[in-house]
């Protein structure tokens, strides 16, 4: 086989190895993105303060329906879809009465 042809074949093999490396890296990035999507978001200080205030206000409020409202607001502040949570709880045989804003 002529030398120039061997050089071309070696060059193509190196390119294919590099393409496979890039493909492996992209698969790793994709896997990491999907893993991050499954994990709950990290709360920032503003969210923490909001949740703390909702909890304290709920504790200082009379009436079960008002306390329910605060619990629902805390779930929302935690980034939860209230309807999805409710459906999940309902599937387990539980439910709750909707809260009333104070």
N, C-alpha and C positions, 0 to 999 in steps of 0.2 A: 504494500500500500504506500502511495507517495507520502512524503513527510508533511506536505502542506495539508493533505487530507486528514492525517493523524492529528495535526495541530487543531484543525477545525473541530474534529470530533471531541478532543479534550476540552476545547473552549465551550462547546455545546454542553458537555457533561458538567462543567463548572457552573454554567448558567442554570442548568436543571437543579443542581444541588442548592444554589442560591434561591431559586424559586421555591423549592421545598422548604427551605429554612424560613423564608418569608411567609409561606403558607402556614407553617407551624406556629409562627409568631402571631399571625392573625387569628388562628384558632384559639390560642391562649388568651388574646385580648378579648375575643368574643365570649369565651368561658368566664373571664373575670367580670365582664359587663353583666352577663346573666346572673352571676353570683351576687353582684352588688344590687341588682334589681330584687333579689329574693330577701335581702337583709333589710330590716327597718332602717329608715333614715335616722341619722344622728340628730338629736335636738340641739338647736343653738340656744344661747342664753335667753333670747327673747321668748322662745317657745317654753322654756323651763319656767320663766317668770310668769307667763300667761297661765300655764297649767297650775302652778302653785297658787296664783290668785284665784283661779276658778275653784280649786279645792278648798281654800280658806273661806271664800264666799259661800260655798255650798255648806260647809260646816256651821257657818254662822246664820244660816237661813232656816226658818221654820217651814215645815210642810214637806211631806214626802215627795209630792209631785215637783216641787221646786228643786229638791235635792236630785231627783231624777234628771231634771234639765241640766244641772251642773255636771252630772256624770256623763251625759251625752255630749256636752260641750268639751269635756276633757278628752273623750274619745276622738272627737273631731280635731282638737288641737294636737293630738298624737298622730294625726295624719290618717286616721281610720275612716273608711267609708261606713257611715252609720247604718245604712240599709244592708250592706254586705255583712256587717257584724251581726245585725239583727237576724238576717236569714240564717247565718251559721248557728246562732244560739237557738233559733226556732227548730232547726234540724235536730238539735240535741234534746228537744222537748221542752224548752224553756221559752219565755217571752217576758217582756216588760211593758209597763204602761208608759206611754210617751210623757216626757216631762213637760212642765208648764213653766215658762220664763217668769221669774219673780218680778 
